Amino acid sequence: MKNKSQVTPVFYISLAIAIVFILWGVIAPGNVETVLGFINGFISNNFGWVYMLAMTGFVLFALFLVFSPYGKIRLGKQNEKPQYKYFTWFSFLFTAGMGVGLVFYGVTEPLTHYHNPPSLEGGAPGAGREALQYTLFHWGFHPWAVYAIVGLALAYFNFRHKAPLLMSSSLVPLIGDRRANGWMGKSVDVLAVFGTIFGIATSLGLGATQVTAGLSYSFDFIENNIVTQTIVILLITMGFITSASTGLNVGIRYLSMGNVVIAISLMIFVFIFGSTVTMFETFFTNAGNYIQNLPSMTLGMNSFEGDRGFLNDWTLFYWAWWIGWSAFVGSFIARVSRGRTIREFILGVTGVPVLFSALWFAVFGVAGIESDNLVGGGLYNLIAEEGNEVALFAFLENYPAAPVVMGIAILLIASFFVTSADSGTFVLGMLTTGGSLNPPLRVKLVWGAILSGTALVLLFSGGLSALEMAMLIAAFPFTLVVVLLGISLFKALRSEFKIIELERKQLIYEPGYREETEEELEERIEAFKSSLPDQMAPDIEEEDEEIVKGDDETEEEKKEDK
């Protein structure tokens, strides 16, 4: 068993793939976009049903775990307390999962669907209802269910059975220890790294364009061009490298908590100065429509209508995007969820973010559509001309204290990207050091440089769309990985639960029963142990010591908890 954090072959293989792809993007950006566009279109048109079926399965499996007896099993020792308090934990979930996406698409997506709804004419009486319903569908239970499955599998095997925090280790009950440590396991881990690299790099590029657009929109002397975007990326890089050097419990943690506070404050501001009653009513109406139409939206493939434009461009795009992101988000969520029960984990990871998303889109969606109607579609036309990144700032321009509010929005976006990039380097460090819970700073700095370099190179070569498509293509095989993670988790939970139940019965039944079942219990325990990963996670003993000492229970946190 190894117990020291060290760079693994996954690091070098992933690094080589990233460098080759970057060089391809520099030398022949047009060729990259053509090739990847063809592959991505082929997958969407011929295998879109795979995404639909898989995402449906993830939601149903997550729902099953909530109501099953397995929900009582704790991610750690059975009497262990959660490592992080609720507000800190939810802040981590929000920031890593899709906080920056909500800011970027809060106005843009509902408004785009309003003008181009899936089944109605743009601007028709029911277009607003359908726009908000499908927006929540894309950001609701489905993405968080896939995050929950990946995160739960990793957390269960790591915190409960001390396996490395790796996709390959979590597949041991299915593929065996030899394959998990061989080429098959390495391929799975490289695929996870690939999705994380290109997902975060794409977000850095998109974030840079939105921050630059906000600065240009707010200050006439700042131009929205590649030079400004480069400066923004370099500043964000300095920010997340500084944050990375402080560790999980300082940089990422306090930035995450600050992001949540600022985001909620911005939402309340728009709520107060917007159509408050309409937003409030829309929240309930949209939530009801979403729940009522969830089955038909989930399984709808437009097979009779034949028009797959909306399905391919939005729903299937999002499903692939969330699956591609699940390696990063799932790993990070697993890392910060020690001590939660499975039921608490699923409810926390799926319930709270979905509720917040419903609130967010009810406020910004309604406000955005109303602002657009007031100027005769001017806001939507501006988005079509200048891109999605200007939508939030053009929208906020009509509110009181607009310069101040837009400045806060720019700060929020930049802070979100710093936290996402910091979280990304942390996860990449874990994935390439054998699942270390506290990867070395030098490894995180290397990945930070790769992420920033990838974003810069592709911005200069105009290849951000190619990068995006690359991650979507990688999401297709990773869909199978997530399915296998779910099966592996279920297999392990079923075996362990039988052991737990037999042990419980031995405690409450007469001595004769204990004697009769002693041999059966020993056989079950032996068979279960043989199905678990043989290797121990790096630094797991140090992590156990931190938990025993109370981990992050500082005086400041105790006041927060009260």
C-alpha positions as CSV (number, residue, x, y, z in Angstrom):
1,M,0.0,0.0,0.0
2,K,1.3,3.4,-0.9
3,N,0.8,6.3,1.5
4,K,2.8,9.1,0.0
5,S,1.7,11.7,-2.5
6,Q,3.6,11.4,-5.8
7,V,3.2,12.3,-9.4
8,T,1.8,9.3,-11.4
9,P,2.0,8.4,-15.1
10,V,-1.5,10.0,-15.6
11,F,0.2,13.4,-15.0
12,Y,2.6,12.9,-17.9
13,I,0.1,11.3,-20.3
14,S,-2.5,14.0,-19.7
15,L,0.1,16.8,-20.0
16,A,1.3,15.4,-23.4
17,I,-2.3,15.2,-24.7
18,A,-3.0,18.8,-23.6
19,I,0.2,20.1,-25.2
20,V,-0.5,18.2,-28.5
21,F,-4.0,19.6,-28.6
22,I,-2.8,23.2,-27.9
23,L,-0.2,22.9,-30.7
24,W,-2.9,21.6,-33.1
25,G,-5.0,24.6,-32.2
26,V,-2.1,27.0,-32.9
27,I,-1.0,25.4,-36.1
28,A,-4.3,24.6,-37.7
29,P,-7.2,26.1,-35.8
30,G,-9.6,25.8,-38.8
31,N,-8.8,22.1,-39.2
32,V,-9.4,21.5,-35.4
33,E,-12.8,23.2,-35.6
34,T,-13.8,21.3,-38.8
35,V,-12.7,17.8,-37.5
36,L,-14.2,18.2,-34.0
37,G,-17.4,19.8,-35.4
38,F,-18.0,16.8,-37.7
39,I,-17.4,14.3,-34.8
40,N,-19.6,16.3,-32.4
41,G,-22.4,16.6,-34.9
42,F,-22.2,12.9,-35.7
43,I,-22.5,12.0,-32.0
44,S,-25.4,14.4,-31.4
45,N,-27.4,13.2,-34.4
46,N,-26.8,9.5,-33.9
47,F,-26.1,8.9,-30.3
48,G,-28.1,11.7,-28.6
49,W,-30.4,9.1,-27.1
50,V,-27.4,7.8,-25.1
51,Y,-27.1,11.1,-23.3
52,M,-30.9,11.2,-22.7
53,L,-31.0,7.6,-21.4
54,A,-27.9,8.0,-19.2
55,M,-29.0,11.3,-17.6
56,T,-32.5,9.8,-16.9
57,G,-30.8,6.9,-15.2
58,F,-28.6,9.2,-13.1
59,V,-31.7,11.1,-11.8
60,L,-33.5,7.9,-11.0
61,F,-30.5,6.3,-9.3
62,A,-30.0,9.4,-7.2
63,L,-33.7,9.4,-6.2
64,F,-33.4,5.7,-5.3
65,L,-30.5,6.3,-3.0
66,V,-32.4,9.0,-1.1
67,F,-35.2,6.6,-0.2
68,S,-33.3,3.4,0.0
69,P,-31.8,2.0,3.3
70,Y,-28.4,2.8,1.9
71,G,-29.1,6.4,2.6
72,K,-28.1,5.9,6.3
73,I,-24.5,4.9,5.4
74,R,-22.0,7.7,6.2
75,L,-19.2,8.8,4.0
76,G,-16.6,8.1,6.7
77,K,-16.8,6.4,10.0
78,Q,-20.4,5.7,11.0
79,N,-20.2,8.1,14.0
80,E,-18.1,10.8,12.2
81,K,-19.3,14.4,12.0
82,P,-19.2,16.3,8.7
83,Q,-15.9,18.0,7.9
84,Y,-17.6,21.2,6.9
85,K,-20.6,23.1,8.2
86,Y,-23.6,23.5,5.9
87,F,-23.0,27.1,4.7
88,T,-19.4,26.3,3.9
89,W,-20.4,23.0,2.2
90,F,-23.1,24.7,0.1
91,S,-20.7,27.4,-0.9
92,F,-18.3,24.8,-2.2
93,L,-21.1,23.1,-4.1
94,F,-22.4,26.4,-5.6
95,T,-19.0,27.7,-6.7
96,A,-17.6,24.5,-8.1
97,G,-20.8,23.3,-9.7
98,M,-22.2,26.1,-11.8
99,G,-22.2,29.5,-10.0
100,V,-20.3,31.2,-12.7
101,G,-22.7,29.7,-15.3
102,L,-25.7,31.1,-13.6
103,V,-24.1,34.6,-13.7
104,F,-23.1,34.2,-17.4
105,Y,-26.5,32.7,-18.6
106,G,-28.9,34.2,-16.0
107,V,-30.2,36.7,-18.5
108,T,-29.0,35.3,-21.8
109,E,-30.6,31.8,-21.9
110,P,-34.2,32.7,-20.8
111,L,-34.1,35.6,-23.3
112,T,-32.7,33.5,-26.1
113,H,-35.4,30.8,-25.5
114,Y,-38.1,33.5,-25.3
115,H,-37.2,34.6,-28.9
116,N,-36.6,31.0,-30.0
117,P,-38.7,28.6,-27.9
118,P,-38.6,24.9,-28.7
119,S,-42.3,24.6,-29.8
120,L,-43.8,28.0,-30.1
121,E,-43.3,31.2,-32.1
122,G,-40.8,33.7,-30.6
123,G,-42.5,36.2,-28.3
124,A,-45.8,34.3,-28.3
125,P,-47.9,34.5,-25.2
126,G,-46.6,31.1,-23.9
127,A,-43.0,31.8,-25.0
128,G,-41.9,33.2,-21.6
129,R,-43.3,30.2,-19.7
130,E,-41.6,27.7,-22.1
131,A,-38.3,29.7,-22.0
132,L,-38.0,29.6,-18.2
133,Q,-39.2,26.0,-18.0
134,Y,-36.5,24.8,-20.4
135,T,-33.8,26.9,-18.8
136,L,-34.5,25.4,-15.4
137,F,-34.7,21.9,-17.1
138,H,-31.1,22.4,-18.4
139,W,-29.8,23.7,-15.0
140,G,-32.0,21.5,-12.7
141,F,-31.9,18.0,-11.4
142,H,-30.1,16.4,-14.3
143,P,-26.7,18.1,-14.0
144,W,-26.6,17.8,-10.2
145,A,-27.6,14.1,-10.4
146,V,-24.6,13.3,-12.5
147,Y,-22.4,15.3,-10.2
148,A,-23.9,13.5,-7.2
149,I,-23.2,10.0,-8.7
150,V,-19.6,10.7,-9.5
151,G,-19.0,12.5,-6.2
152,L,-20.7,9.9,-4.1
153,A,-18.8,7.0,-5.7
154,L,-15.4,8.8,-5.1
155,A,-16.3,9.9,-1.5
156,Y,-17.7,6.5,-0.5
157,F,-14.6,4.5,-1.5
158,N,-12.2,7.2,-0.3
159,F,-13.6,8.2,3.1
160,R,-15.2,5.0,4.1
161,H,-12.7,2.5,2.7
162,K,-9.5,4.6,2.3
163,A,-9.2,4.1,-1.5
164,P,-7.5,6.7,-3.6
165,L,-9.8,9.5,-4.7
166,L,-9.7,8.3,-8.3
167,M,-12.2,7.2,-10.9
168,S,-10.2,4.0,-11.5
169,S,-10.2,3.1,-7.8
170,S,-13.9,3.5,-7.6
171,L,-14.4,1.0,-10.4
172,V,-12.5,-1.8,-8.6
173,P,-15.6,-3.8,-7.6
174,L,-16.5,-4.1,-11.3
175,I,-13.2,-4.4,-13.2
176,G,-10.9,-5.7,-10.4
177,D,-7.7,-4.3,-8.9
178,R,-5.4,-5.4,-11.6
179,R,-7.3,-3.7,-14.4
180,A,-7.9,-0.6,-12.3
181,N,-4.1,-0.2,-11.8
182,G,-3.4,-1.1,-15.5
183,W,-4.1,0.5,-18.8
184,M,-7.9,0.5,-18.3
185,G,-7.8,2.4,-15.1
186,K,-5.1,4.9,-16.4
187,S,-7.3,5.5,-19.4
188,V,-10.3,6.4,-17.2
189,D,-8.2,8.7,-15.1
190,V,-6.7,10.4,-18.2
191,L,-10.2,10.9,-19.6
192,A,-11.2,12.6,-16.3
193,V,-8.1,14.9,-16.5
194,F,-8.8,15.7,-20.1
195,G,-12.4,16.8,-19.3
196,T,-11.2,18.9,-16.4
197,I,-8.4,20.6,-18.3
198,F,-10.5,21.6,-21.3
199,G,-13.6,22.4,-19.2
200,I,-11.7,24.8,-17.0
201,A,-9.7,26.3,-19.8
202,T,-12.9,27.0,-21.8
203,S,-14.4,28.6,-18.7
204,L,-11.3,30.8,-18.3
205,G,-11.6,31.9,-21.9
206,L,-15.3,32.6,-21.7
207,G,-14.8,34.3,-18.3
208,A,-12.2,36.6,-19.8
209,T,-14.5,37.6,-22.6
210,Q,-17.3,38.4,-20.2
211,V,-15.1,40.4,-17.8
212,T,-13.6,42.3,-20.7
213,A,-17.0,43.0,-22.1
214,G,-18.1,44.3,-18.7
215,L,-15.1,46.5,-18.4
216,S,-15.5,47.8,-22.0
217,Y,-19.2,48.4,-21.4
218,S,-18.5,50.3,-18.2
219,F,-15.4,52.3,-19.3
220,D,-15.1,53.9,-22.7
221,F,-11.3,53.9,-22.7
222,I,-11.1,50.0,-22.3
223,E,-11.4,48.1,-25.6
224,N,-12.9,44.7,-25.8
225,N,-10.1,43.0,-27.7
226,I,-7.6,40.1,-27.4
227,V,-5.0,42.3,-25.6
228,T,-7.5,43.1,-22.8
229,Q,-8.6,39.5,-22.6
230,T,-5.0,38.4,-22.3
231,I,-4.4,40.8,-19.4
232,V,-7.6,39.6,-17.7
233,I,-6.6,36.0,-18.0
234,L,-3.1,36.8,-16.6
235,L,-4.7,38.6,-13.6
236,I,-7.1,35.8,-13.0
237,T,-4.1,33.4,-13.2
238,M,-2.3,35.4,-10.5
239,G,-5.4,35.3,-8.4
240,F,-6.0,31.6,-8.5
241,I,-2.3,30.8,-8.1
242,T,-2.2,33.0,-4.9
243,S,-5.4,31.2,-3.8
244,A,-4.0,27.8,-4.5
245,S,-0.9,28.5,-2.4
246,T,-3.1,29.0,0.7
247,G,-4.8,25.6,0.4
248,L,-8.5,24.4,0.4
249,N,-9.4,25.6,3.8
250,V,-8.4,29.2,3.2
251,G,-8.3,30.3,-0.5
252,I,-11.1,28.3,-2.1
253,R,-13.2,28.2,1.1
254,Y,-13.4,31.9,1.8
255,L,-13.6,32.9,-1.8
256,S,-16.5,30.4,-2.2
257,M,-18.4,31.9,0.8
258,G,-17.8,35.4,-0.5
259,N,-19.1,34.5,-3.9
260,V,-22.3,33.2,-2.5
261,V,-22.9,36.3,-0.4
262,I,-22.3,38.6,-3.4
263,A,-24.4,36.5,-5.8
264,I,-27.3,36.5,-3.4
265,S,-27.0,40.2,-2.8
266,L,-27.0,40.9,-6.6
267,M,-30.1,38.7,-6.9
268,I,-31.9,40.5,-4.1
269,F,-31.0,43.8,-5.7
270,V,-32.6,42.9,-9.0
271,F,-35.5,41.3,-7.2
272,I,-36.2,44.6,-5.2
273,F,-35.9,46.9,-8.2
274,G,-37.6,44.6,-10.7
275,S,-41.1,43.3,-10.9
276,T,-41.0,41.7,-7.5
277,V,-44.5,40.2,-7.5
278,T,-44.1,38.8,-11.0
279,M,-40.8,37.2,-10.1
280,F,-42.2,35.7,-6.9
281,E,-45.2,34.2,-8.8
282,T,-42.9,33.0,-11.7
283,F,-40.8,31.1,-9.2
284,F,-43.7,29.0,-8.1
285,T,-45.3,28.6,-11.5
286,N,-42.0,27.7,-13.2
287,A,-41.2,25.2,-10.5
288,G,-44.6,23.5,-10.9
289,N,-44.3,23.5,-14.7
290,Y,-40.8,22.0,-14.5
291,I,-41.8,19.2,-12.1
292,Q,-45.0,18.5,-14.1
293,N,-43.3,18.3,-17.5
294,L,-40.0,16.7,-16.3
295,P,-40.7,13.2,-17.7
296,S,-41.7,14.5,-21.2
297,M,-38.8,16.9,-21.4
298,T,-36.4,14.3,-20.1
299,L,-37.3,11.7,-22.7
300,G,-38.3,14.0,-25.6
301,M,-36.2,13.4,-28.7
302,N,-38.4,15.3,-31.2
303,S,-38.7,12.1,-33.2
304,F,-42.1,13.0,-34.7
305,E,-41.5,16.7,-35.3
306,G,-38.2,16.0,-36.9
307,D,-36.7,19.4,-35.9
308,R,-33.6,18.6,-33.8
309,G,-32.2,22.2,-33.8
310,F,-33.2,23.1,-30.2
311,L,-32.5,19.5,-28.9
312,N,-29.0,19.4,-30.4
313,D,-28.0,23.0,-29.7
314,W,-29.3,23.2,-26.2
315,T,-30.4,20.0,-24.4
316,L,-27.9,17.5,-25.8
317,F,-25.2,20.2,-25.6
318,Y,-25.9,20.7,-22.0
319,W,-26.1,17.0,-21.2
320,A,-22.7,16.4,-22.7
321,W,-21.3,19.5,-21.1
322,W,-22.5,18.4,-17.6
323,I,-21.1,14.9,-18.0
324,G,-17.8,16.3,-19.2
325,W,-17.7,18.6,-16.2
326,S,-18.7,15.8,-13.8
327,A,-15.1,14.6,-13.4
328,F,-14.0,17.9,-12.1
329,V,-17.1,18.9,-10.1
330,G,-17.7,15.4,-8.8
331,S,-14.1,15.0,-7.6
332,F,-14.3,18.4,-5.8
333,I,-17.7,17.7,-4.2
334,A,-16.4,14.4,-3.0
335,R,-13.3,16.0,-1.4
336,V,-15.4,18.4,0.7
337,S,-18.2,16.0,1.7
338,R,-16.6,13.8,4.3
339,G,-18.9,12.9,7.2
340,R,-22.2,13.3,5.3
341,T,-24.7,10.4,5.1
342,I,-25.5,9.3,1.6
343,R,-29.1,10.6,1.9
344,E,-27.8,14.0,3.2
345,F,-25.2,14.1,0.4
346,I,-27.8,13.4,-2.4
347,L,-30.3,15.9,-1.0
348,G,-27.7,18.5,-0.5
349,V,-26.0,18.1,-3.9
350,T,-29.3,18.0,-5.9
351,G,-31.9,19.8,-3.8
352,V,-30.3,23.1,-2.6
353,P,-28.6,24.0,-5.9
354,V,-31.7,23.3,-7.9
355,L,-33.8,25.4,-5.6
356,F,-31.3,28.3,-5.9
357,S,-31.2,27.9,-9.7
358,A,-35.0,28.2,-9.8
359,L,-34.9,31.4,-7.8
360,W,-32.1,32.8,-9.8
361,F,-33.7,32.3,-13.2
362,A,-37.1,33.5,-12.0
363,V,-35.5,36.8,-11.0
364,F,-33.0,37.3,-13.8
365,G,-35.1,35.6,-16.5
366,V,-38.2,37.7,-15.8
367,A,-36.2,40.9,-15.5
368,G,-34.3,40.2,-18.7
369,I,-37.4,39.4,-20.8
370,E,-39.2,42.5,-19.4
371,S,-36.2,44.7,-20.1
372,D,-36.1,43.4,-23.7
373,N,-39.8,44.0,-24.2
374,L,-39.4,47.6,-23.0
375,V,-36.9,48.3,-25.8
376,G,-38.6,46.3,-28.5
377,G,-36.2,43.4,-28.5
378,G,-33.1,45.6,-28.3
379,L,-31.4,43.5,-25.6
380,Y,-31.8,40.3,-27.6
381,N,-30.5,42.1,-30.8
382,L,-27.5,43.3,-28.8
383,I,-26.7,39.8,-27.7
384,A,-27.0,38.6,-31.3
385,E,-24.6,41.3,-32.5
386,E,-22.0,41.4,-29.7
387,G,-22.3,38.0,-28.0
388,N,-23.7,36.6,-24.8
389,E,-21.0,38.2,-22.6
390,V,-22.6,41.7,-22.9
391,A,-26.1,40.6,-21.8
392,L,-25.7,41.0,-18.1
393,F,-24.1,44.5,-18.3
394,A,-26.6,45.8,-20.9
395,F,-29.3,44.6,-18.6
396,L,-27.9,46.1,-15.4
397,E,-27.3,49.4,-17.1
398,N,-31.0,50.2,-16.6
399,Y,-30.9,49.8,-12.8
400,P,-30.1,52.4,-10.1
401,A,-26.4,52.9,-9.3
402,A,-25.6,51.0,-12.5
403,P,-21.8,51.7,-12.6
404,V,-21.5,50.4,-9.0
405,V,-23.7,47.3,-9.7
406,M,-21.8,46.5,-12.9
407,G,-18.5,46.8,-11.0
408,I,-19.8,44.4,-8.4
409,A,-20.9,42.0,-11.2
410,I,-17.4,42.1,-12.8
411,L,-15.9,41.4,-9.4
412,L,-18.2,38.5,-8.9
413,I,-17.5,37.0,-12.3
414,A,-13.7,37.3,-11.8
415,S,-14.0,35.9,-8.3
416,F,-16.0,32.9,-9.5
417,F,-13.4,32.2,-12.2
418,V,-10.6,32.5,-9.7
419,T,-12.3,30.0,-7.5
420,S,-13.2,27.6,-10.3
421,A,-9.7,27.6,-11.7
422,D,-8.3,27.1,-8.1
423,S,-10.7,24.2,-7.6
424,G,-9.7,22.8,-11.0
425,T,-6.0,22.9,-10.2
426,F,-6.8,21.2,-6.9
427,V,-8.7,18.4,-8.6
428,L,-6.1,18.0,-11.3
429,G,-3.5,17.7,-8.6
430,M,-5.6,14.9,-6.9
431,L,-6.1,13.1,-10.2
432,T,-2.4,13.1,-11.1
433,T,-0.9,12.3,-7.7
434,G,-2.6,9.0,-7.1
435,G,-5.7,10.6,-5.5
436,S,-3.9,12.7,-2.9
437,L,-6.4,14.7,-0.7
438,N,-3.8,17.4,-0.4
439,P,-1.8,17.6,-3.7
440,P,1.6,19.4,-3.7
441,L,1.6,23.0,-4.5
442,R,4.1,22.5,-7.4
443,V,1.7,20.2,-9.1
444,K,-1.2,22.6,-8.8
445,L,1.0,25.4,-10.1
446,V,1.9,23.3,-13.2
447,W,-1.7,22.7,-13.9
448,G,-2.5,26.3,-13.3
449,A,0.0,27.3,-16.0
450,I,-1.4,24.7,-18.4
451,L,-5.0,25.9,-17.9
452,S,-4.0,29.6,-18.5
453,G,-1.8,28.7,-21.4
454,T,-4.5,26.6,-23.0
455,A,-7.1,29.5,-22.7
456,L,-4.6,32.1,-24.1
457,V,-3.5,30.0,-27.0
458,L,-7.0,29.2,-28.1
459,L,-8.2,32.8,-27.7
460,F,-5.4,33.9,-30.0
461,S,-6.1,31.2,-32.5
462,G,-9.9,31.6,-32.3
463,G,-10.3,28.1,-31.2
464,L,-12.4,28.3,-28.0
465,S,-15.3,26.7,-29.9
466,A,-13.0,23.8,-30.9
467,L,-11.9,23.4,-27.2
468,E,-15.6,23.3,-26.2
469,M,-16.3,20.7,-28.8
470,A,-13.3,18.6,-27.6
471,M,-14.7,18.4,-24.2
472,L,-18.2,17.5,-25.5
473,I,-16.6,14.6,-27.5
474,A,-14.7,13.4,-24.5
475,A,-18.0,13.4,-22.6
476,F,-19.3,10.6,-24.8
477,P,-17.0,7.9,-23.6
478,F,-17.0,9.4,-20.1
479,T,-20.8,8.8,-20.0
480,L,-20.0,5.0,-19.9
481,V,-17.5,5.7,-17.1
482,V,-20.2,7.4,-15.0
483,V,-22.6,4.6,-15.6
484,L,-20.0,2.1,-14.5
485,L,-19.3,4.2,-11.4
486,G,-23.0,4.0,-10.5
487,I,-23.1,0.2,-10.9
488,S,-19.8,-0.2,-9.0
489,L,-21.2,2.0,-6.1
490,F,-24.5,0.0,-6.0
491,K,-22.6,-3.3,-5.9
492,A,-20.4,-2.2,-3.0
493,L,-23.3,-0.6,-1.1
494,R,-25.4,-3.7,-1.4
495,S,-22.6,-5.9,-0.1
496,E,-21.7,-3.6,2.8
497,F,-25.3,-3.1,3.8
498,K,-25.8,-6.8,4.2
499,I,-22.8,-6.9,6.5
500,I,-24.1,-4.0,8.5
501,E,-27.6,-5.6,8.8
502,L,-26.1,-8.9,9.9
503,E,-23.9,-7.2,12.5
504,R,-27.0,-5.3,13.8
505,K,-29.0,-8.5,14.1
506,Q,-26.2,-10.2,16.0
507,L,-26.3,-7.4,18.6
508,I,-30.1,-7.7,19.2
509,Y,-30.8,-11.4,18.8
510,E,-30.0,-14.2,21.2
511,P,-26.5,-15.7,21.5
512,G,-27.5,-18.8,19.5
513,Y,-28.2,-16.6,16.4
514,R,-24.8,-15.0,16.7
515,E,-23.1,-18.4,16.8
516,E,-25.1,-19.6,13.7
517,T,-24.3,-16.5,11.6
518,E,-20.7,-15.9,12.7
519,E,-19.2,-17.9,9.8
520,E,-21.6,-16.2,7.3
521,L,-20.5,-12.8,8.6
522,E,-16.8,-13.6,8.3
523,E,-17.3,-14.8,4.7
524,R,-19.3,-11.7,3.7
525,I,-16.6,-9.4,5.2
526,E,-13.8,-11.3,3.5
527,A,-15.6,-11.3,0.1
528,F,-16.4,-7.5,0.5
529,K,-12.8,-6.6,1.4
530,S,-11.5,-8.6,-1.6
531,S,-13.7,-6.4,-3.9
532,L,-12.3,-3.1,-2.6
533,P,-9.2,-1.3,-4.0
534,D,-6.0,-2.7,-2.6
535,Q,-4.2,0.6,-2.5
536,M,-4.6,3.2,0.3
537,A,-5.1,6.8,-0.6
538,P,-2.1,9.0,-0.2
539,D,-2.2,11.2,2.9
540,I,-5.3,9.4,4.2
541,E,-3.7,9.0,7.7
542,E,-2.9,12.7,7.9
543,E,-6.4,13.5,6.9
544,D,-7.8,11.2,9.6
545,E,-5.7,13.0,12.2
546,E,-7.1,16.4,11.0
547,I,-10.6,15.1,11.3
548,V,-10.0,13.7,14.8
549,K,-8.6,17.1,15.9
550,G,-11.7,18.9,14.7
551,D,-10.4,19.9,11.3
552,D,-11.4,23.5,10.6
553,E,-13.3,24.2,13.8
554,T,-11.8,27.6,14.4
555,E,-13.3,30.2,16.8
556,E,-14.5,32.1,13.8
557,E,-16.4,29.1,12.5
558,K,-17.9,28.3,15.8
559,K,-19.4,31.8,15.8
560,E,-20.6,31.3,12.3
561,D,-22.3,28.0,13.2
562,K,-24.2,29.7,16.1
